[in-house]
Structure formats: structure tokens, C-alpha cells
Amino acid sequence: MGEAQVSLEHLFRVFTKPEHKDSKLAQIEQHLSDNILDFLSQHVVTKKTSLEEVEQDFADAAMPESPEFVSTHAEHLLDKLVAHSVNTYAPTFIGHMTSALPYFHLSLSKLLVGLNQNLVKIETSKAFTPLERQVLGMMHNLVYEQSEPFYQKYLHSARHALGAFCSGGTVANITALWVARNKMLGPDAGFTGVARAGLASALRHYNINNLGVLCSKRGHYSLSKAVDLLGIGRESLLTQPCPDQVLDPAVALKAGKMYQEQGNRLLAIVGIGGTTETGHVDPLDELADVAKELGCWFHVDAAWGGATLFSQNYRPIMKGIERADSVTIDAHKQMYVPMGAGMTLFKNPEDANAVRHHAQYILREGSKDLGATTLEGSRNGMAMMVYSSLHILGRRGYELLINQSIDKAKQFAKMIDEHPDFELVTSPILSLLTYRVLPQSVQQKLISLPAGKAQRLNGKVDKLVVNVQKLQREAGKSFVSRTRLESPKYGAYPITVFRVVLANPLTTTADLQAILKEQHEIAMRNKVWQELLPADNLLAKVANN
């Protein structure tokens, strides 16, 4: 084949002409279009390969000097990248919030890349700007259910924004708290506001010692990033214990009052609409009351659970979300859109003006440029993927997907409950649950043990769970994640558990049965299991310690 030439003719071809239909890139594209699950099954290698081994394929920091043929590079990607990626389409990949996508996103992604719009300004996006505004309006309507005249007034208003589209929940949470901070510490008599004068000047002007954000310990780590970036400080993220996995409104009120009585100001309470670890939903309605009493912003991080609002059956779980000042939702989670589609929604269309920026060459005063009220500048048109999904699937289609995910999680919980050697730790509220492998005889003994002795025995069980999770992952047939969390059953100390996310519509009950069977077989072959089985001997050792 020879080498690719360094010439304008060659580069022009790369920019303008597709690969021949028999080329490797064309074959990849065709296979993806025909059956993406089959493509991934064939090309993603399931055998164990360490990260250190993979790193060797990407260890050369030298810049490539000469061009190579597209097909040659496509082969390279298949061998070095695709082969060692994660098959998120697999129905037995149930460990994280990443799932199979509807096939139409493949073709639409090609259109998105081909158009290469930049949503920072009208001049580089045109129709994409009103499309994104409409998507934000539809999602705002899903949460807040305002009247038709409300949306006619604000949907395309240059002076207002119903939300901000962004790359994900982290930026969405930061944006929400950024708006809250700028509103609370805004311009005042003789003061230009925190956005211009800075946080130190704002605290002095308003006679505030510190500014705090309150949430439960189940709050996403992005909240820690947010208070860091906004100058509030990580020590001012007031995380409250949640033995029942949710933020107790009485605890929140007491902590908030105590904080403010010390000369501080509570910026916001963050309620979680679907925690990352267990899928629990905070009592949002009651927390809205607490936020009102404390005079602070109420933000709901519903990056995971926001899509539950599509379901008439399960929407009541999110009761109170409509009272939030701002809400985070990730479309690349339960709305089955490719990665990079998050948003924060504002109940009051005026609120986004607290962070509005202008520049002479773009984002001019009075323009409808979306970059004026978004943290990110240049952004692609991912809103198109959400727009298309909303139309192709519709509310009722999403409702069906949400319902079957939660129902499937309940079925899996029932399987775990009925198996003598597994213990359900957190029942599914949405489509997440946690559990662990635990010999029946040990389960029975743990109930009667004093807290200290139970903790030591649970430490042994933790090792078993870790071993099983690692060995199952390395076997490559299926994947569940693991975490550590407190369980009311065993007191304040955390235990290690399997964590399962049932969002992939391709996952069947047969897949779930196979996953449990595999875990049980791995556990019974494990050395720790053998040590746990003679439970009476082990308990005697624990009692003597």
C-alpha cells in the first residue's frame, strides 16, 4: 500500500471524500450500523488485560511526524483501543450508569459531527440555538409543569433562560450553585456584587463569616468540586449522616439553623433525586420547606433520577422537585443519549441573568447567544440528540423504559431475597440496589452478635465480596460494581456491597439469574468462603479477641 503522502491533494481528500466501501473504516461503519451489539461482542476482548499492559500501547509521547492511511489507523484503533474498551451494550454489564443506546444515535452522531455546530453563539449554530432552547423548555415543563403562556413568553426570550445545557451533571451542579451564589451575594448599595468584587469582599459587605452548602453524605462528589471552584471551600460542604440513605429534614433544619446562628449563611440545600450509590431519593417536598425556612436556595441533583418524571407510576417518588429553584438532569443516563448531555433547569427564568456575561465579538448585549449564561463556552449540539430522542421515543416510550427498569430491579431484589446465601442491603427505590454474598449460617449468627463482634465478622465478609467482584470482572462474562455504605442493620460502620444499576433494556431476568449463579460459584470456591463456613469456629475466635 505504501505510505500516505504529505500533500495538499491527500489532505483535501481526507477532508472531503469518504473511504472506499471495502476499506476497514467503511467495514467498521457498516458493521456498527447493521448490529452494534454484534460488533462490540466481536471486537471487545473479554480476557483479562491489565491497565499497565494497555498503557504500553499508548506510551509514546512523540508527535506523529507523517500521516497514515485512514484504514491503517482504523485497524490500529480496533486492535489497541476498541479491543480493550468496555462493552457497555452488554446486557450483563450492570455495574454503572452507562447503558446500551438506541441505534438511531449512530447515524445522528454522524450528522452532528458533520454539521460541527458551536452552541456558544448564533453565528455558529443558527437553528441549533432555538432547538436547544426548546429542549430546555420541554425538560423544564417535565419538571415544573408551567402554563403554555409561560413557555411562549420565556422559551426564546433573549433576556431569559429556562436552563443551561452542558456536558454533564458536574457542570450542571456547579452552574446551579454559581447562580445561587451570585444571586445571594449580588449587587447592593455601594457594592458591585460577588461576580465583580469577589467572594472575600462579598462576605465582608454582607457581614457573613462563611457560606455553606448542605446535603447528605450521599451527595455526589461534584458538589465538593462546586464549593471548591466557587471559593466557598470544601469544609463548607455540610454533609449530614444518612443511616437510612436519605437526608432527614429535621437533621437538615437543625444543622442549618446551628450553622447560621454562628454568623454564617447557608447558600443552598441540595436534595438528591436518585443517589449514585443506592438510587434513593431525598424527601424533596420536606426539604423545600426547610430551605424556605432557612432562607436559602433549594437545588435538586436529579442527574440520575430526573427521568423518573416521565413515568406516571413512579413520578410521585420525586414529589417536591417542582419546588426546587434549580434541578440537574443528565440525558446521557436514563434518557439513553450519548455521553455529554447534561442540563440545569431554573424555575425562575430570570435567575440565569445572575451569571450573564457579554463580549464585544460574541455574546453581545441583547443577543440570543446561549454562551452568555452557560459556564462552558464552545459546545457541540448535543441537544439535538435529546430533541430526537424525545420525539422518537416520546413520553410514553420513556415511561415504558423507566417502568421496566424499576420493575426489573424489584425482580432482582426478590431473587436475592429468596437466595439463602445472599443478603439484600438496600431495596430499589429507582433501578439501583445493593446486596452482598453471605453464607446463610453467617447471616443467622450476625443477627445475634453484639455490634463490635459483628463488625469484625463483617470485615471478613467484606473481603469475600471484594474477591468475588474482582474475579467476576476479570472473568469477563458480566460486571457489577461495588461500594461501601452504612446499613442500619449493622450500625454506623460501613460494609462492602455489590452495586447494581438496571437501566439496560436488553438485560433479561435470565441474565440476572446467571449473574447471581456466577457470583455464588465464585464465592464457594473462594478461600474466605471456606473460612466463613465453619461459622461457629470463627465466632469462637471473634469472641476470644
SULUR-V665712 format. One line per field, one symbol per residue. ss: DSSP state (h for helix, s for strand, l for the rest). psi: psi as a letter, one per 30 degrees, with the letter a starting at -180 (. if undefined). A space follows every 10 residues. Layout:
ss = ???
psi = ???
//
This chain:
ss = lllllllhhh hhhhhhllll lllhhhhhhh hhhhlhhhhh hhhlllllll hhhhhhllll lllllllllh hhhhhhhhhh lhhhllllll llslllllll lllhhhhhhh hhhhhlllll lhhhllhhhh hhhhhhhhhh hhhhlllhhh hhhhllllll llssssllhh hhhhhhhhhh hhhhlllsll sllhhhhlhh hhhhhlllll ssssssllll lhhhhhhhhl lllhhhssss llllllllhh hhhhhhhhhh hlllssssss ssslllllll sllhhhhhhh hhhhllssss slllhhhhhh llllhhhhll hhhllsssss llllllllll lsssssllll hhhhhlllll lllllllllh hhhlllllll llhhhhhhhh hhhhhhhhhh hhhhhhhhhh hhhhhhhhll lsssssllll lssssssllh hhhhhhhhll hhhhhhhhhh hhhhhhhhhh hhhhhlllsl ssssssshhh ssssssssss slllllllhh hhhhhhhhhh hhhhhlhhhh hhhlhhhhhh hhhhl
psi = falkkjleee eeeeffkllk ffleeeeeee eeeejeeeee eefjkflkkl eeeefffhfj fkkkelllke eeeeeeeeef eeegakiffk fgjgflhkll lkfffeeeee eeeeehljgf lefgecffee eeeeeeeeee eeefhlleee eeefegkfgl kfakkafaee eeeeeefeee efeehakljg kfleeeflee eeeeeghkel klkkllfgkk ffeeeefeeg gekffgjikk kifgfljkee eeeeeeeeef fgglkjelkj kkiileefgl klieeeeeee eeefhlkjkj jheefeffff keefefegkf fffkelkkkj fgcgghklkg illkkkejff efffgkllle flhlkflgkf ffgkekckkl hffeeeeeee eeeleeeeee eeeeeeeeee eeeeeeefkf glkkeklkeb gklkllkjke eeeeeeefkl eeeeeeefee eeeeeeeeee eeeffgelkl allklkkffg afkllklkkk jifjffklee eeeeeeeeee eeeffkeeee eeeieeeeee eeef.
//
